[in-house]
Amino acid sequence: MKILADAHIPYLKGVAEQFGEVTYLPGNQFTKEAVKENDVLIVRTVTHFDEKILDGSNVKLICSATIGYDHIDTDYCDSHNIAWRTAPGCNARSVEQYVTASILQMAQKHSFELKDKTIGIVGVGNVGKEVARVCKLLGMKVLLNDPPRQELENSDNFVDLASIQKEADFITFHTPLIKEGKHATYHLADTTFFDALAKKPIIINSSRGAVVDNNALKSALKKGEASGAIIDTWEGEPNIDRELLVMVDIATPHIAGYSADGKWNATKMSLQTINDFFHLKRDPISVIPIDEPVNNVIDVLGYKNNEQLLQAILYSYDPLRDSKLLKENPDKFYYFRSHYPLRREYKAFKILNLNSEKIALAKDLGFNLE
């Protein structure tokens, strides 16, 4: 079996070889010629896989180490007997960590309490559910919007978009990019959307860039319809809007889901997909251990009781570091994504001297206390 893999997918080199001959290339070098002789592709979202690249190839399976699939022409693949698989839920905790840490930074910047705020979550799949869970733990009022799920489940747990536009202090998007149809999400947040906002919310987009009309967001920020923005996914990546980059509070290079844990999950799921698809029966499949943080102990002694857990979350990940780098070097968007440093989720960290009243909450978040 011949496998072509994105060279920037971690925890892959040395274990993908258990299935065959593996070639590694940067994602932006996946050309038609490079792809042609391979049976399997292990990819990220850098290249669009359609007829131009796949026509005449030997490809039988595309494994995307991501949760989304708008970089794959699924209609073409389905009609040409090319299977495609993603890694749903692999980085849900990572995106939650990004959103939570970003909200905490905004709370510190503007001196407000999360228990006084309402967050509207648009798209309640694996990621949206995790964001909702943690926001509730932190005392926020949570509004859920997911029309496809609402239709399927006929549940009272969801609200319409108008309710979120009216009530939310934060609005965070976690939908796939769907360009047409009843539940299209392309430019879901457009000029009309922003004009209807009642509470000047902070907008968060860590889903797909085109879910939020970037020009409309700029206009909303200028007019004060939105009081701030946290943007991880951009229209036109990696050539992002420099004016918008300056305007937003937190700007990152599409790395919300880039925790080492999320990447490890995605790699393992991709390997398992190859194993299952070709009935190779390599069980258990070989995997590489996740790297540990340089310092995994968080001592919160000296912080006020209501600040201890917030500081622990920001210790595990502070989005302002990534934001500063991108704002100072926007031309290096792709470089920052491809050379992202180690980032671990809560479970990799141990908290010391935590107030006893916060222990249950810390455990629910996933921190280690032993």
N, C-alpha and C positions, 0 to 999 in steps of 0.2 A: 504494500500500500504506500502511495506517495501522498505526503501531507505538506501543505504550505501554510505556515503559521506566521502571524504578526509577531515580529521580533520584540515588540514592547508589551506583550502579554506576559506577566510575571508568573513564576511557579510552573512554567511549562517546559523549559529546556531541560533535557535529561529524563523527562518522564513521558513526553509525547512519543519518544522513540520506542516505547514498548509496543506501539501499534504499527510501526513501519519506518520508512525513510522520511525524515523531516527536513524541510528547508525553511529558514527564517528570513523574513524580509520586513523592513518597516512598512506599516500599513499603506502609506502613500506610494509605495512601489509595487503594489499588486496590479500589474498590467495584464492584458490579455495573454501575452506571451509567457509571462511568469506563471500564470494560473493554469495554462493549457493542459499540461501533462499530469496534473495532480488529481487524486481521487477525493481528497478532503481539504477544505479550507477552514482554518481557525482564525477568526477575524475580530476586529473591533468596528467602530463606526466611521473610520477614516475614509474608506472607499465605498462607492456605491456599486453594488454587485447586480448588474443587469445584463442584457443581451450583448452589449458592447464588450464586456469582459468575459462572459460565460459561453458565448456562442462557439461551438466546435470544441469545447473542452471536455475533459474526462471527469469533471467534477460530479460527484454523486451526493455529497453532503457538505453543507455550509454550517459550521458551528460558530455562532456569534457569542463571544464572551461578554454579552451585554444583556440588558432586559428588553431593549427596544429592537425593532426590526425595520425601521423606515429606510435604512441603508441597504436593504435587500429588496429587489424586485420580486416579490413573492408570487405574483401572477406568472411571470416568466418562468420562475423556478418550478412552480406547480405544473405548468404545461409542458415542461421539458424534463420531467422526472428527476429534478434536483431537489433533494430534501433539504430543509433548512430548520435549524433549531436555535433557540436563544437560551438564556439562563435566567428565567423569571425569578424575581425575589432575591437574587444573589447579593445585591448591594442595598437592600432596603434599609438595613440598620445604618449603613454608611451615609445614605442620603438623609436619614432622620438625624444623625449626628450633625451633619452639615446645617440642616434647617434649624435644629435646636440651638446650636452654637451661634448661628447668625441672629436668631431672635434674641438670644441673651445679650449679644453685643448691642443690638438696637435698644434693648431695655436699659442697659447701662448708659448708653449714649444719651437717651432721652429721659432717664430717671423715672421709669414707670414700673409697676409691678405686673407680672404676667397674669396674676389672678384677676386683674381688672380688665383683661383684654380678651377679645374674641378672635379666633382664627377660622377662616374659611378654607377648607381643603377641597380643591377641584381635582377630582380623580382619586378614587379610593381603592386602588389595587394594592399590591404588596407594599409599595412604598407609602402610599397615602394612609393605609391602615396603621403602619408603624408610626408615622408622624402624628396621627390622631391619638394613638395610645399614649405617646410620651407627652404631648401637649396637655392631655387630660391629667396625667400624673403631675404636671407642673402647675395645675390649677386653672388652666385656660378654659374658656367656653369654646367648644368645637362644633363647627357646622360642616356637614359633609354634603358634597355635591357630586353625583355620579349618575347621570341619566341612564346609561346602559344597565348599570346594576339595579337602579331603582325600578326600571321596567321589568327586569328579570326576576327580582325578588319581591316586588310589590311591597316595599318596606317603608315604614314611617321614619326610618333613621336618616333619610336624606331630605335636603331642602333644595329649592330651585336656585338658579344662579342669581336671580333678583334679590333673594333673601341675603345671600352673601354680600352682594353689592351694597345692600342697605345696612347690614349689621357688623361686618367684619372690620377689625383693626389691622389684621394681616390677611392676605390672600396668597395662598401658595398653590402652585400648579404641579400636578403629578399625573398628567395624561400622556398617552402616546400621541404622536403626530398623525392625524387622520385628515387628509386633504379634501375629501368630499363625502357626501352622504348625510344621513339624518343626524349623526353624532360627530360631524366634522369638528376638529379642534384647531385647524389651521387659522391663525389670527383670531382665536377665541377671545383673547383680550385685545380688542380693537378700539377705535375711537368711540364707538357707541358704548362699549363696555365701560371705558374710563369715564365717560360723561355721566354715567348713572351711579357712580360711587358716592356714597353719602358721608363716610367718616374719614376720608383722606387716608386710606390704608397704606401699609407698606406692602409692596408687591414682591413676591418671591417666585422665581422661575428656575427650577432645576430639572425640568422635564425635557422638552425639546425647544430649541430657540424660536421656531416659528409659531409656537402656541401663543406667544405674546408678540404682537405687532410692535417691533422695536421703535418705529417712528411714532406710533401712537403713544407708546410709553414715554418717549421724550417729551411729547406735547403735554401729556398728563402731569409729568413732573414740573414742567415749566409753568403750567396753569395752576398747580397746587391741588389737582384732583387726586394725586397720590402723594403721600408725604415722604416716601422713600422707596428704594428698590434694592433687592438682593438678586443678582443675576449670575447664574452659573452657565446657562445655555443661551446661545446667541444666534440670531439670524446671520447667515453668511460666514459662519466659522470656517477657517480661523481669521478671516478678514472682518473683524468686528467693528461696530460703529464707535469711532473714537469719541464722538460727542457724548454718546450715551455712557461710555466707559467712565468719563469724568463725572457724570451726573449721579451715578448710582452710589449707594453707600458701601456695598460689598460687591466686588466684581471678581469672578474667578473663572479659570479656563476649562470649564466643563469637567470638573473633578469632584463633584459632590459625592459620586458613588465610588471614589477611588481609594477607599480604605484598603489596606492590605488584606483584611478579612473578606471584603467584598470581592476583590480580585481573586483571592484564593478560592472562594466559593465558585466564581465563574469558571475558573480554570478546571476545577474538579468536575463541575457539571458538564463542561465541554468534553473532557476525557471520558466521562461516564456515557455521554451521548454516543461517542465513537464506539465504545465498547458494546453498547446495547444495539446500535444500528447495524453493525456488521456481525453481531452475535459472536464476539471474540472470546467471551467467557473468561476475561482476565479479572477475576474477583479474588481478593480486593485489588483494585487498580493501584498502581504506585502513585504517591503524592509527595510533594515537598513540604516540610513543616513551615509554618508562618514565622517570619522574623519577629523577635521580641523588641519592644521599645528599649532605648538606651537606659531610661529610668522609668520603671513602671510603678513607682510608689508615689502617691499623692498625699502629702501631709497637710491637712487643712487646719492644723492648730494655729490659732491666732486670727482666724476669720470669724466674723459674726455667724451665729447659727443659721441665719437665713441666706448667708452667702457661701457657705461651705460647699454645698453640692453644685452650685452654679460655677464656682471656681474649679471644681473637679472636672466638670464637663468641658470648660474652656481649656483646661490643662490637657485633656485628651485630644482636643482639636480647637484651634483658634483660626477661623477663616480670614481674619485680618492679615495674617502672614501671607497667604496666597493672594489676597486682594492687592496688597502693597506691591508685590512682585509684578502682577499683571498690569497694574496702573502705571508702573514705571517702565515696563517693557512690553507693550502690547504686541509688538512684532514677534515676540517669542511665545505666542499662544500655543502653537503646536509643540514647541520644545518643552514647555511647562507640563503639558499633558503627558508627553512621552518620557519625561524624566522626573516623574512625580516622586517625592521622597516617601519614606515609610510613614504611614499613618495607621494607627490601630484604633479599634473601637473600644467601648467602655470595658468590655470583659478582660482586656489585657492589662487593666490597671487596678491596683490595690489602694484603697483609701484608708489613711490612718487618722485617728483622733476625730472621727465624725460624731457629731451630736447624736445621741441615741434616738432622738425623735426622727432623724432622717435616714436611719439605717434601712428601714423597710423600703423607702422610696429609692435609695441607692441600689438595693438589690433588684427592684423592679426595673430600674434602668439598665442593669446588667453589670454594674461594677462588682469587683471582688473585694470582700471585706475580711478575708481570712489569710 
